Amino acid sequence: MSERPPRRRFLRRVARHRAAVAGSAVVVLLLLVAALAPLLAPFDPAAQSLDAGLSGPSWSHWLGQDRLGRDLLSRLLYGARISAVVGLGTVSLSLAIGLLAGSLSGFLGGRVDHLFMRLADILLAFPGILLAIAITSVLGPSLRNVLIALSALGWVGYARLIRGQILKVRELEFVQSARAVGSPPVRLLLVHILPNAVSPVIVEATFGIARAIVAEAGLSFLGLGVQPPAPSWGAMINEGRHFLFVAPHLTTVPGLAIMITVMAFNFLGDGIRDAMDVREEIR
């Protein structure tokens, strides 16, 4: 019987990981909700009804209304858009910078390696959330500046990870053989080294999305993220904390949304990591 293709083996291992399957289902649901929020939201997320402020769940407003009478379900659905954009956007930008810096650092070595790694060491000396707060305070609170702030430090982890992988892969026999037959440096890096070194980075990127969503919620909670009336989950928690005992749904609903989303990405990352582990072959 012929051996299964690598992609099929990978998908089979992920499918055996129940937490990863559940996490991927939630992630797909989040992306669908983010894309279809205008169609799914029962009300305009910015529409106010001051006489119904702080109302609890009802038949017309399933998750209740905030202090301005805005429908909480509609704001939650639109908030998924912000979380998806920040999570995917931050990781995409960080990954692009990190792959470039880490690949050049690990492949070229010497002064290039020293330059990138010392810059990484400097950035790692600052606590990530404090650096993000400082950047957004200087640039001003907005979605674009949140992406810049989170990516300013986010690329470092990917760069260090891909550098270590390239240092290991470039010494393997098939790379040495390609170098011996005169393969150009660019082809050597892009065709022979990078595809065999990028797997751990993919796993790290999955966890990075979860971290970016939490960081954006934290910045919005502090008033340094997406500004009102945009329905960021972190800002919704900040608005509801003053009415915690009067209308607890204002904080518990977005809080649960953040928790479930972050857990889903972490479960998916665990499944991908286990599926890429070669030791799974013998199980």
KABEL-V374964 format. One record per residue. N is the residue number from 1. RES is the residue in three letters. OMEGA is omega as a letter, one per 20 degrees, with the letter a starting at -180 (999 if undefined). Layout:
# KABEL-V374964
N:RES:OMEGA ; N:RES:OMEGA
This chain:
# KABEL-V374964
1:MET:a ; 2:SER:a ; 3:GLU:r ; 4:ARG:r ; 5:PRO:a ; 6:PRO:a ; 7:ARG:r ; 8:ARG:r ; 9:ARG:r ; 10:PHE:a ; 11:LEU:r ; 12:ARG:r ; 13:ARG:r ; 14:VAL:a ; 15:ALA:r ; 16:ARG:a ; 17:HIS:a ; 18:ARG:r ; 19:ALA:r ; 20:ALA:r ; 21:VAL:r ; 22:ALA:r ; 23:GLY:r ; 24:SER:r ; 25:ALA:r ; 26:VAL:r ; 27:VAL:r ; 28:VAL:r ; 29:LEU:r ; 30:LEU:a ; 31:LEU:r ; 32:LEU:r ; 33:VAL:r ; 34:ALA:a ; 35:ALA:a ; 36:LEU:a ; 37:ALA:r ; 38:PRO:r ; 39:LEU:a ; 40:LEU:a ; 41:ALA:a ; 42:PRO:a ; 43:PHE:r ; 44:ASP:a ; 45:PRO:r ; 46:ALA:a ; 47:ALA:a ; 48:GLN:r ; 49:SER:a ; 50:LEU:a ; 51:ASP:r ; 52:ALA:a ; 53:GLY:r ; 54:LEU:r ; 55:SER:r ; 56:GLY:r ; 57:PRO:r ; 58:SER:a ; 59:TRP:a ; 60:SER:r ; 61:HIS:a ; 62:TRP:a ; 63:LEU:r ; 64:GLY:a ; 65:GLN:a ; 66:ASP:a ; 67:ARG:r ; 68:LEU:r ; 69:GLY:r ; 70:ARG:a ; 71:ASP:a ; 72:LEU:r ; 73:LEU:r ; 74:SER:r ; 75:ARG:r ; 76:LEU:r ; 77:LEU:r ; 78:TYR:r ; 79:GLY:r ; 80:ALA:r ; 81:ARG:a ; 82:ILE:r ; 83:SER:r ; 84:ALA:r ; 85:VAL:a ; 86:VAL:a ; 87:GLY:a ; 88:LEU:a ; 89:GLY:r ; 90:THR:a ; 91:VAL:r ; 92:SER:a ; 93:LEU:r ; 94:SER:a ; 95:LEU:r ; 96:ALA:r ; 97:ILE:a ; 98:GLY:r ; 99:LEU:r ; 100:LEU:a ; 101:ALA:a ; 102:GLY:r ; 103:SER:r ; 104:LEU:a ; 105:SER:a ; 106:GLY:a ; 107:PHE:a ; 108:LEU:a ; 109:GLY:r ; 110:GLY:a ; 111:ARG:r ; 112:VAL:r ; 113:ASP:a ; 114:HIS:a ; 115:LEU:a ; 116:PHE:a ; 117:MET:r ; 118:ARG:r ; 119:LEU:r ; 120:ALA:r ; 121:ASP:r ; 122:ILE:a ; 123:LEU:r ; 124:LEU:r ; 125:ALA:r ; 126:PHE:r ; 127:PRO:a ; 128:GLY:a ; 129:ILE:r ; 130:LEU:r ; 131:LEU:r ; 132:ALA:r ; 133:ILE:a ; 134:ALA:a ; 135:ILE:a ; 136:THR:r ; 137:SER:a ; 138:VAL:a ; 139:LEU:a ; 140:GLY:a ; 141:PRO:r ; 142:SER:r ; 143:LEU:r ; 144:ARG:a ; 145:ASN:r ; 146:VAL:r ; 147:LEU:r ; 148:ILE:a ; 149:ALA:a ; 150:LEU:r ; 151:SER:a ; 152:ALA:r ; 153:LEU:a ; 154:GLY:a ; 155:TRP:a ; 156:VAL:a ; 157:GLY:r ; 158:TYR:a ; 159:ALA:a ; 160:ARG:a ; 161:LEU:a ; 162:ILE:r ; 163:ARG:r ; 164:GLY:r ; 165:GLN:a ; 166:ILE:r ; 167:LEU:r ; 168:LYS:a ; 169:VAL:a ; 170:ARG:r ; 171:GLU:a ; 172:LEU:a ; 173:GLU:a ; 174:PHE:r ; 175:VAL:r ; 176:GLN:r ; 177:SER:r ; 178:ALA:r ; 179:ARG:a ; 180:ALA:a ; 181:VAL:r ; 182:GLY:r ; 183:SER:a ; 184:PRO:a ; 185:PRO:a ; 186:VAL:r ; 187:ARG:r ; 188:LEU:a ; 189:LEU:a ; 190:LEU:a ; 191:VAL:a ; 192:HIS:a ; 193:ILE:a ; 194:LEU:r ; 195:PRO:a ; 196:ASN:a ; 197:ALA:a ; 198:VAL:a ; 199:SER:r ; 200:PRO:r ; 201:VAL:r ; 202:ILE:r ; 203:VAL:r ; 204:GLU:r ; 205:ALA:r ; 206:THR:r ; 207:PHE:a ; 208:GLY:r ; 209:ILE:r ; 210:ALA:r ; 211:ARG:a ; 212:ALA:r ; 213:ILE:r ; 214:VAL:a ; 215:ALA:r ; 216:GLU:r ; 217:ALA:r ; 218:GLY:r ; 219:LEU:r ; 220:SER:r ; 221:PHE:a ; 222:LEU:a ; 223:GLY:a ; 224:LEU:a ; 225:GLY:r ; 226:VAL:a ; 227:GLN:r ; 228:PRO:j ; 229:PRO:r ; 230:ALA:a ; 231:PRO:r ; 232:SER:a ; 233:TRP:r ; 234:GLY:r ; 235:ALA:r ; 236:MET:r ; 237:ILE:r ; 238:ASN:r ; 239:GLU:a ; 240:GLY:a ; 241:ARG:r ; 242:HIS:a ; 243:PHE:a ; 244:LEU:a ; 245:PHE:a ; 246:VAL:a ; 247:ALA:a ; 248:PRO:a ; 249:HIS:a ; 250:LEU:r ; 251:THR:a ; 252:THR:a ; 253:VAL:r ; 254:PRO:r ; 255:GLY:r ; 256:LEU:r ; 257:ALA:r ; 258:ILE:a ; 259:MET:a ; 260:ILE:a ; 261:THR:a ; 262:VAL:r ; 263:MET:a ; 264:ALA:r ; 265:PHE:r ; 266:ASN:r ; 267:PHE:r ; 268:LEU:r ; 269:GLY:r ; 270:ASP:a ; 271:GLY:r ; 272:ILE:r ; 273:ARG:r ; 274:ASP:a ; 275:ALA:r ; 276:MET:r ; 277:ASP:a ; 278:VAL:r ; 279:ARG:r ; 280:GLU:a ; 281:GLU:a ; 282:ILE:a ; 283:ARG:999
